[in-house]
């Protein structure tokens, strides 16, 4: 499961998911809980990761 978060309410979800992404604008606690980083949610950060996942480029090669 791939999940994305940027706020404190997302921390537990990020910890539980296999592929967790903190958004670029996320706070430090959210970044610490996630395994990976994504671009800003103001600039299609989620879409960029989804495109890479569908092409088997991320997070599998990281």
N, C-alpha and C positions, 0 to 999 in steps of 0.2 A: 504494500500500500504506500502510495506517495501522498504526503500531506505538506501543507504550507502554513506558516504562522508568522504573525508579526506582533502579537500582544500577549500579555501575561495570561490571558485565558486560554492560550494555545499551548502552554508549556507541557502539560501532561500528555496531550495528544502527540506532540513532537517527540517526547520521550518514549512513547509506546510504539510509534510507527517504525517500520523498517527503513523507509527512506523519507526522512524529515528534512524540510528546507525552511530556514529562517529567511524572511524577506530582507532585502538590503536596508530597509528603514526600521527593522526590528531593534528592540532594546537588547542590552547585553545579556540579560537572563534568558531571553528567547534564543539568542544566538548560541548560548552555552548549551541549551537543551536540544538543539537541532544537530543533525549529522552533516548537513550540507548548507550552502548559501545559495540564494536565488537573487536575481535582480530586483529592482524596486517594483512594488505593485502599482506604481504610477507609470511604469514604462513596460508593461507586458512581461514582467518577470516570471509569472506563473506560466504563461503561454510559452515562453522560451524554454523552460524546463520540460514542459509536457512535450513539446516538439522533439527535444533531445531524447527523452525517454522513449518515445515512439520509434525513434531511429536507432535505439539501443546505444546512444552516445553518452547518456548520463542517467543516473549516477553510476552506472555500471563500470565506467572506465576511470573512475576517480579513486 
